[in-house]
Amino acid sequence: MNIFGKYKTIGVLLICCVFASCKMLTPVQDKDKAMPQSYADSKDSVNSAQIKWKDFFGDKNLVSIIDTALKNNLDLMITMQDIEMARNDVRLRKGMLFPVVNGVAGASIEKVGLYSSQGAGDASAEITPGQLVPENLGNFYLGLNTTWEIDVWKKLRNGKKAAFTRYLGSIEGRNFVITNLISEISKTYYQLLSLDNQLDIIRETIKLQKDALEIVKIQKEASVVTELAVKKFEADVLNSQHMEFDVLQQIKESENKINFLMGRYPQAIVRDKSTFMTQLPQQIKSGIPSQLLANRPDIKQAKFELFATKCDVKSAQAEFLPSFGITSGVGFQAFKPSFLFNTPQSLMYNLAGDLVAPLINRSAIKAEFNKAKARQIEAMYNYQKTILNGFVEVSNQLSNINNLGQAFDLKSKQVDALTQSIDISNELFKYGKADYFEVLMTQRDALDAKLDLIKTKQEQFNAVTDIYQALGGGWK
């Protein structure tokens, strides 16, 4: 066998080793989990997530607040920059598929040693007829240089595909921020209405307590009750006044939070508290679980990230294969500027192709591949986790809405009974048929029940807002 045959055999063996190793390093396969067919016993395909947020929220003041926040919220603006960075990463990856062309202009001067091979040759050579090569030789260059990696194994194209998929994922990330923003504003707004109504109840209770206190003072002067009864009623008035200022502080903080989410400094929040207790929350249609895959931005973002990691694995796998590159240059070159454009003598060009294959340091490439594969597995589990989390959130809120509805009905009946008991206890107390302790306890119980009723109404609105977000609504 001649030398050429030996090299040919070695080359074929090397290529076979490269392809064999790549075949062993295959990407991981997805493991999808089947979703349940329905939530509990509901199989209605109508889904409230399809309702636009402006139509979902019936309060015009709330709609106005959300609309302003979507224009000025700082977190949303930050997210928009993430999208811009992802968009430019796509452009970067796309540009890597094409040749890189650079304009080059240069000038240099060189003096070589006389006792070097080049110096000895230059000393006896004529640069132009009758003129030896000068000791200080100039070099002037003007032209174009080109480098291009030919994407035979789709390494660069997979990189571009991964970048584009992450760009799409960043858009879904923005939509997820929008749903969170709308949900947070809505729940804070309902909290604000709840606090307004709580404040009214507390102030009404304070008035009733002060009236009762005046009666007790009169009875004390008539020796019907002792000073202890007066102090007990005074203590209740002071406790209610303390609650009043606590609610006022919560109102201020809630207003400031809404203003912060709107991207503006604190100011009054326009709202109508009068219909809070009589207004009915939006009726929710949950649809079927599989609709979460198309509606929830976080699930779609996780899916895009999973696909991007698959492309990363394919790109890392291609690193084991030889890369093909072309370099070229064309331009003018001369030892004097005055000769630079004298063609064809000053015209120069070069063209070269190379084939580079990793042979020794393959462990580092394998480590990068395994890292990319681990990211893919992580993204796969994160995708499954996000789907599972979405289903659990919907299931929890469906149950919550049902239980809150029954709790509100029972609490309403309790409030009605205790409200009537206040009048009864006051009348009995006037005629000495009930002691002051019964009056105090009745007032306290009624106040607590009324506040609980208002909070239950707030929780109803919050639950509807939460399930609207959990179903994937709020970003359209």
C-alpha positions as CSV (number, residue, x, y, z in Angstrom):
1,M,0.0,0.0,0.0
2,N,1.4,3.4,-1.0
3,I,1.5,6.5,1.3
4,F,-1.6,8.0,-0.3
5,G,-3.5,4.8,0.3
6,K,-2.5,4.9,4.0
7,Y,-3.6,8.5,4.5
8,K,-6.9,7.8,2.7
9,T,-7.6,4.8,5.0
10,I,-6.8,6.9,8.1
11,G,-9.1,9.7,6.9
12,V,-12.0,7.3,6.3
13,L,-11.5,5.8,9.8
14,L,-11.5,9.3,11.4
15,I,-14.7,10.2,9.6
16,C,-16.3,7.0,10.7
17,C,-15.3,7.6,14.3
18,V,-16.8,11.1,14.1
19,F,-20.2,9.9,12.8
20,A,-20.2,6.9,15.3
21,S,-19.7,9.2,18.2
22,C,-22.4,11.6,17.0
23,K,-24.9,8.7,16.7
24,M,-24.3,7.8,20.3
25,L,-24.9,11.3,21.5
26,T,-28.6,11.6,20.5
27,P,-31.0,14.2,21.9
28,V,-33.4,13.2,24.7
29,Q,-37.0,12.4,23.7
30,D,-40.0,14.3,25.1
31,K,-42.2,12.6,27.7
32,D,-45.7,14.1,27.6
33,K,-48.2,13.5,30.3
34,A,-51.8,13.1,29.3
35,M,-54.1,15.8,30.7
36,P,-57.5,15.0,32.3
37,Q,-60.4,15.4,30.0
38,S,-62.3,17.8,32.3
39,Y,-62.3,19.7,35.6
40,A,-64.4,17.6,38.0
41,D,-67.6,16.8,36.1
42,S,-67.7,19.8,33.7
43,K,-67.2,19.2,30.0
44,D,-68.3,22.5,28.7
45,S,-65.9,23.7,26.0
46,V,-66.8,27.4,26.4
47,N,-63.9,29.1,28.0
48,S,-64.0,32.5,29.7
49,A,-60.3,33.0,28.9
50,Q,-61.4,34.0,25.4
51,I,-63.1,37.2,26.8
52,K,-61.0,40.3,26.3
53,W,-60.1,41.9,29.6
54,K,-61.9,45.1,28.8
55,D,-65.1,43.1,28.5
56,F,-64.4,40.9,31.4
57,F,-64.2,43.6,34.0
58,G,-67.4,45.5,34.2
59,D,-66.2,48.4,36.4
60,K,-65.3,51.3,34.1
61,N,-63.0,52.8,36.7
62,L,-61.0,49.6,37.0
63,V,-60.8,49.3,33.2
64,S,-59.4,52.9,33.0
65,I,-56.8,52.0,35.6
66,I,-55.7,48.9,33.8
67,D,-55.5,50.7,30.5
68,T,-53.2,53.3,32.0
69,A,-51.1,50.7,33.7
70,L,-50.6,48.8,30.4
71,K,-49.1,52.0,28.9
72,N,-46.9,53.1,31.9
73,N,-46.1,50.1,34.0
74,L,-42.3,49.9,34.5
75,D,-42.1,46.1,34.8
76,L,-43.9,45.9,31.4
77,M,-41.5,48.3,29.9
78,I,-38.6,46.3,31.2
79,T,-40.1,43.2,29.6
80,M,-40.4,45.0,26.3
81,Q,-36.6,45.5,26.3
82,D,-36.2,41.7,26.9
83,I,-38.2,41.2,23.7
84,E,-36.0,43.7,21.9
85,M,-32.9,41.9,23.0
86,A,-34.3,38.6,21.8
87,R,-35.2,40.1,18.5
88,N,-31.7,41.3,18.0
89,D,-30.3,38.0,19.0
90,V,-32.3,36.5,16.1
91,R,-30.7,39.0,13.7
92,L,-27.3,38.1,15.0
93,R,-27.8,34.4,14.5
94,K,-29.2,35.1,11.0
95,G,-26.2,37.2,10.1
96,M,-23.9,34.3,11.0
97,L,-25.3,32.2,8.1
98,F,-23.9,34.7,5.6
99,P,-20.3,35.5,4.6
100,V,-18.5,38.2,6.6
101,V,-17.1,40.8,4.2
102,N,-14.7,43.4,5.7
103,G,-13.1,46.4,3.9
104,V,-9.5,46.6,4.8
105,A,-6.9,49.4,4.3
106,G,-3.4,49.2,5.7
107,A,0.0,50.5,5.5
108,S,3.2,49.2,7.0
109,I,7.0,49.4,6.6
110,E,9.4,46.5,7.1
111,K,13.1,46.0,7.5
112,V,14.4,42.5,7.5
113,G,17.8,41.4,8.7
114,L,20.5,41.3,6.0
115,Y,21.7,37.9,7.3
116,S,18.3,36.3,7.0
117,S,17.2,34.3,4.0
118,Q,14.7,37.1,3.0
119,G,17.2,39.8,3.6
120,A,19.9,38.1,1.6
121,G,17.5,37.6,-1.3
122,D,16.2,41.2,-1.2
123,A,19.8,42.6,-1.2
124,S,20.4,41.1,-4.6
125,A,17.0,41.5,-6.2
126,E,15.7,44.4,-8.2
127,I,12.3,45.8,-7.2
128,T,12.1,47.7,-10.5
129,P,14.5,47.6,-13.4
130,G,17.8,49.1,-12.2
131,Q,16.7,49.6,-8.6
132,L,17.4,47.1,-5.8
133,V,14.9,46.3,-3.1
134,P,15.2,49.2,-0.6
135,E,16.3,48.4,3.0
136,N,13.0,49.8,4.4
137,L,10.3,48.3,2.3
138,G,6.7,49.7,2.4
139,N,3.5,47.7,2.0
140,F,0.2,49.4,1.2
141,Y,-3.0,47.5,0.9
142,L,-6.7,48.3,0.0
143,G,-9.3,45.6,-0.6
144,L,-11.9,43.2,0.8
145,N,-11.6,40.2,3.0
146,T,-14.2,37.5,3.3
147,T,-14.8,34.6,5.7
148,W,-17.7,32.2,5.5
149,E,-18.5,29.1,7.4
150,I,-20.7,26.8,5.3
151,D,-23.4,25.5,7.5
152,V,-23.4,21.9,6.2
153,W,-24.6,20.3,9.4
154,K,-27.2,23.0,10.2
155,K,-25.3,24.1,13.3
156,L,-25.9,27.8,12.6
157,R,-29.4,27.3,11.4
158,N,-30.4,25.4,14.6
159,G,-28.8,28.3,16.5
160,K,-30.9,30.8,14.6
161,K,-34.0,28.6,15.1
162,A,-33.4,28.5,18.9
163,A,-33.0,32.3,19.0
164,F,-36.2,32.8,17.1
165,T,-38.1,30.4,19.3
166,R,-36.8,32.3,22.4
167,Y,-37.9,35.5,20.8
168,L,-41.4,34.1,20.5
169,G,-41.1,32.9,24.1
170,S,-40.2,36.4,25.2
171,I,-43.5,37.7,23.7
172,E,-45.4,35.1,25.7
173,G,-43.4,36.2,28.7
174,R,-44.6,39.8,28.1
175,N,-48.2,38.4,27.9
176,F,-47.7,36.6,31.2
177,V,-46.5,39.8,32.8
178,I,-49.7,41.5,31.4
179,T,-51.9,38.8,33.0
180,N,-50.1,39.2,36.3
181,L,-50.3,43.0,36.2
182,I,-54.1,43.0,35.4
183,S,-54.7,40.4,38.1
184,E,-52.7,42.4,40.7
185,I,-54.4,45.7,39.9
186,S,-57.8,44.1,39.9
187,K,-57.3,42.4,43.3
188,T,-55.8,45.6,44.8
189,Y,-58.8,47.6,43.4
190,Y,-61.3,45.2,45.0
191,Q,-59.3,45.3,48.2
192,L,-59.7,49.1,48.1
193,L,-63.4,48.9,47.6
194,S,-63.6,46.4,50.4
195,L,-61.7,48.7,52.7
196,D,-64.0,51.6,51.8
197,N,-67.0,49.6,52.8
198,Q,-65.3,48.3,55.9
199,L,-64.6,51.9,56.9
200,D,-68.3,52.8,56.5
201,I,-69.3,49.9,58.7
202,I,-66.8,50.8,61.3
203,R,-67.9,54.4,61.4
204,E,-71.5,53.4,61.6
205,T,-70.6,51.1,64.5
206,I,-68.7,53.9,66.2
207,K,-71.9,56.1,66.0
208,L,-74.0,53.3,67.5
209,Q,-71.4,52.7,70.2
210,K,-71.3,56.3,71.1
211,D,-75.1,56.5,71.3
212,A,-75.0,53.4,73.6
213,L,-72.3,55.1,75.7
214,E,-74.4,58.1,76.3
215,I,-77.3,55.9,77.4
216,V,-75.0,54.1,79.8
217,K,-73.7,57.3,81.2
218,I,-77.3,58.4,81.9
219,Q,-78.1,55.1,83.5
220,K,-74.9,55.4,85.6
221,E,-76.0,58.7,87.0
222,A,-79.4,57.1,87.8
223,S,-77.5,54.3,89.6
224,V,-78.9,51.7,87.2
225,V,-75.4,50.6,86.2
226,T,-71.9,51.0,87.6
227,E,-68.8,52.9,86.4
228,L,-67.6,49.5,85.1
229,A,-70.3,49.5,82.4
230,V,-69.3,53.0,81.3
231,K,-65.6,52.0,81.0
232,K,-66.5,48.9,79.0
233,F,-68.5,51.0,76.5
234,E,-65.7,53.6,76.3
235,A,-63.2,50.8,75.6
236,D,-65.4,49.5,72.7
237,V,-65.6,52.9,71.2
238,L,-61.8,53.4,71.4
239,N,-61.2,49.9,69.9
240,S,-63.4,50.7,66.9
241,Q,-61.7,54.1,66.5
242,H,-58.4,52.2,66.4
243,M,-59.8,49.9,63.7
244,E,-60.8,53.0,61.7
245,F,-57.3,54.4,61.6
246,D,-55.9,51.0,60.7
247,V,-58.3,50.7,57.8
248,L,-57.4,54.3,56.7
249,Q,-53.7,53.3,56.5
250,Q,-54.6,50.2,54.5
251,I,-56.6,52.4,52.1
252,K,-53.6,54.7,51.6
253,E,-51.2,51.8,51.0
254,S,-53.6,50.2,48.5
255,E,-54.0,53.5,46.6
256,N,-50.2,53.9,46.5
257,K,-49.8,50.3,45.2
258,I,-52.2,50.9,42.4
259,N,-50.5,54.2,41.5
260,F,-47.1,52.4,41.5
261,L,-48.5,49.7,39.1
262,M,-49.8,52.5,36.9
263,G,-46.3,54.0,36.9
264,R,-47.2,57.3,38.5
265,Y,-46.8,59.1,41.9
266,P,-49.4,58.8,44.6
267,Q,-52.8,60.4,44.0
268,A,-56.4,59.7,44.5
269,I,-57.9,56.6,42.9
270,V,-61.2,57.2,41.2
271,R,-63.7,54.5,42.3
272,D,-67.3,53.8,43.2
273,K,-67.8,51.9,46.4
274,S,-71.6,52.0,46.5
275,T,-72.2,49.0,44.3
276,F,-69.5,46.7,45.7
277,M,-71.7,44.6,47.9
278,T,-74.6,44.3,45.4
279,Q,-72.4,43.7,42.3
280,L,-72.1,40.1,41.1
281,P,-68.8,38.7,40.0
282,Q,-68.4,37.6,36.4
283,Q,-69.7,34.1,35.7
284,I,-66.9,31.8,34.8
285,K,-66.8,29.1,32.1
286,S,-63.8,26.9,32.6
287,G,-63.8,25.0,29.3
288,I,-61.6,21.9,29.1
289,P,-58.1,21.4,30.4
290,S,-56.4,21.0,27.0
291,Q,-57.3,24.7,26.2
292,L,-54.7,25.8,28.8
293,L,-52.0,24.8,26.3
294,A,-53.2,27.5,23.9
295,N,-54.4,30.1,26.4
296,R,-51.8,30.4,29.1
297,P,-48.8,32.5,28.2
298,D,-46.5,30.8,30.8
299,I,-47.3,27.3,29.3
300,K,-46.6,28.5,25.7
301,Q,-43.4,30.2,26.9
302,A,-42.3,27.0,28.5
303,K,-43.1,25.1,25.3
304,F,-41.0,27.5,23.2
305,E,-38.1,27.2,25.6
306,L,-38.3,23.4,25.3
307,F,-38.2,23.6,21.5
308,A,-35.3,26.1,21.8
309,T,-33.3,23.7,23.9
310,K,-33.8,20.9,21.3
311,C,-32.3,23.2,18.7
312,D,-29.4,23.9,21.1
313,V,-28.8,20.2,21.5
314,K,-28.7,19.7,17.7
315,S,-26.3,22.6,17.4
316,A,-24.0,21.2,20.1
317,Q,-24.2,17.8,18.4
318,A,-22.9,19.3,15.1
319,E,-19.8,20.5,16.9
320,F,-18.5,16.9,16.6
321,L,-18.6,17.1,12.8
322,P,-16.1,18.8,10.6
323,S,-16.7,22.5,9.8
324,F,-16.2,23.9,6.3
325,G,-14.8,27.4,5.9
326,I,-13.9,29.6,3.0
327,T,-11.6,32.6,3.2
328,S,-10.9,35.0,0.4
329,G,-9.5,38.4,-0.3
330,V,-9.2,40.8,-3.3
331,G,-7.7,44.2,-3.6
332,F,-4.7,46.3,-4.5
333,Q,-1.2,46.0,-2.9
334,A,2.0,47.8,-3.6
335,F,5.2,49.0,-1.9
336,K,4.5,52.6,-2.9
337,P,1.2,54.5,-2.7
338,S,1.7,55.8,-6.2
339,F,1.8,52.1,-7.6
340,L,-1.3,51.0,-5.6
341,F,-3.8,51.3,-8.5
342,N,-1.4,50.3,-11.3
343,T,-3.2,47.2,-12.6
344,P,-2.7,44.4,-13.2
345,Q,0.7,44.6,-11.4
346,S,-0.8,45.8,-8.0
347,L,-3.9,43.5,-8.2
348,M,-3.9,40.7,-5.7
349,Y,-6.4,38.0,-4.6
350,N,-6.5,34.8,-2.6
351,L,-9.0,32.0,-2.1
352,A,-8.8,29.2,0.4
353,G,-11.0,26.5,1.8
354,D,-10.5,24.5,4.9
355,L,-12.0,21.5,6.6
356,V,-11.6,21.4,10.4
357,A,-12.5,18.4,12.5
358,P,-12.1,18.0,16.3
359,L,-9.8,15.1,17.1
360,I,-8.1,15.5,20.5
361,N,-10.2,17.8,22.7
362,R,-13.5,16.0,22.1
363,S,-14.2,15.7,25.8
364,A,-14.9,19.4,26.0
365,I,-17.3,19.2,23.1
366,K,-19.0,16.3,24.7
367,A,-19.4,18.2,28.0
368,E,-21.1,21.1,26.1
369,F,-23.4,18.6,24.4
370,N,-24.3,16.9,27.8
371,K,-24.9,20.3,29.3
372,A,-27.2,21.3,26.4
373,K,-29.0,17.9,26.8
374,A,-29.4,18.6,30.6
375,R,-31.0,21.9,29.8
376,Q,-33.4,20.2,27.4
377,I,-34.4,17.7,30.1
378,E,-34.8,20.6,32.6
379,A,-37.0,22.5,30.1
380,M,-39.1,19.4,29.5
381,Y,-39.8,19.0,33.2
382,N,-40.5,22.7,33.6
383,Y,-43.0,22.5,30.8
384,Q,-44.7,19.5,32.5
385,K,-44.6,21.4,35.8
386,T,-46.2,24.5,34.3
387,I,-49.0,22.5,32.7
388,L,-49.7,20.7,36.0
389,N,-49.5,24.0,38.0
390,G,-52.1,25.6,35.6
391,F,-54.5,22.7,36.0
392,V,-54.2,22.8,39.8
393,E,-54.7,26.6,39.9
394,V,-58.0,26.2,37.9
395,S,-59.2,23.3,40.0
396,N,-58.5,25.2,43.2
397,Q,-60.3,28.4,42.1
398,L,-63.3,26.5,40.8
399,S,-63.7,25.0,44.2
400,N,-63.0,28.3,45.9
401,I,-65.7,30.1,43.9
402,N,-68.3,27.5,44.8
403,N,-67.4,27.5,48.5
404,L,-67.2,31.3,48.7
405,G,-70.7,31.6,47.1
406,Q,-72.1,29.4,49.9
407,A,-70.1,31.1,52.6
408,F,-71.4,34.5,51.4
409,D,-75.0,33.4,51.6
410,L,-74.5,32.1,55.1
411,K,-72.6,35.1,56.3
412,S,-75.4,37.4,54.9
413,K,-78.0,35.6,57.0
414,Q,-75.7,35.9,60.0
415,V,-75.4,39.7,59.4
416,D,-79.1,40.1,59.1
417,A,-79.7,38.2,62.3
418,L,-77.1,40.1,64.3
419,T,-78.3,43.5,62.9
420,Q,-81.7,42.7,64.3
421,S,-80.2,41.6,67.5
422,I,-78.6,45.0,68.0
423,D,-81.9,46.7,68.0
424,I,-83.4,44.0,70.3
425,S,-80.5,44.2,72.8
426,N,-80.7,48.0,72.9
427,E,-84.4,47.9,73.7
428,L,-84.0,45.3,76.3
429,F,-81.1,47.2,77.9
430,K,-83.2,50.3,78.1
431,Y,-85.8,48.5,80.1
432,G,-83.4,46.6,82.3
433,K,-84.1,43.2,80.7
434,A,-80.6,42.7,79.4
435,D,-77.3,43.7,80.9
436,Y,-74.6,45.9,79.2
437,F,-72.4,42.8,78.5
438,E,-75.1,41.4,76.2
439,V,-75.3,44.7,74.4
440,L,-71.5,44.9,74.0
441,M,-71.2,41.3,72.7
442,T,-74.0,41.8,70.2
443,Q,-72.4,44.9,68.8
444,R,-69.0,43.3,68.6
445,D,-70.4,40.2,66.9
446,A,-72.4,42.3,64.4
447,L,-69.3,44.4,63.5
448,D,-67.2,41.3,63.0
449,A,-69.8,39.6,60.9
450,K,-70.3,42.7,58.7
451,L,-66.6,43.0,58.2
452,D,-66.3,39.3,57.4
453,L,-69.2,39.6,54.9
454,I,-67.3,42.5,53.1
455,K,-64.1,40.4,53.0
456,T,-65.9,37.4,51.7
457,K,-67.3,39.6,48.8
458,Q,-63.7,40.7,48.1
459,E,-62.5,37.1,48.1
460,Q,-65.3,36.3,45.6
461,F,-64.0,39.0,43.2
462,N,-60.4,37.9,43.8
463,A,-61.3,34.2,43.1
464,V,-63.0,35.2,39.8
465,T,-59.9,37.3,38.9
466,D,-57.6,34.4,39.8
467,I,-59.4,31.8,37.7
468,Y,-59.6,34.2,34.8
469,Q,-55.8,34.5,34.9
470,A,-55.4,30.7,35.6
471,L,-57.5,29.9,32.5
472,G,-55.1,32.1,30.4
473,G,-57.3,35.2,30.1
474,G,-56.2,38.8,30.5
475,W,-53.5,39.3,27.9
476,K,-55.8,39.8,24.8
